[in-house]
Amino acid sequence: MMRVVQPTMIASEQITQHIAGLADWRGKVIAQLRKTIREAAPKATEEWKWNTPVWSQKGNVVAVGAFHDHVKVNFFKGASLDDAHGLFNAGREAKGSRAIDIHEGDRINTTALKELVRAAVALNSGQSPAPAARSKKR
């Protein structure tokens, strides 16, 4: 029996395919998150790890996963970040990571999310993340 080996798909293609496969609100949210992360960290590398889109720059920065009723944005070193806008609403009990759970209809504060992504990249680069501007609304 002959085994057929499929060429390995590059990570950005896998992420695009993953988004396309989510024909509901979650695909749209992940596409928006992808755009926001790319704008905040244009030098970050898109990777496909654990069947999940991951962005890294000198280490893992953020992963985005689709679940049945929500999309999870997981910051690998989120516990070390200043969440001035109060975006983290999940995973607060974890030692190092923090997460944002997004449900259908939730508004994404892209400005605050970009600040978190930039701070996470700075932290991975050994720089002190700049404190985020304080905001009263999420």
Secondary structure, 3 states (H helix, E strand, C coil): CCCCCCCCCCHHHHHHHHHHHCCCHHHHHHHHHHHHHHHHCCCCEEEEECCEEEEECCCEEEEEEECCCCEEEEECCHHHCCCCCCCCCECCCCCCCEEEEECCCCCCCHHHHHHHHHHHHHHHCCCCCCCCCCCCCC
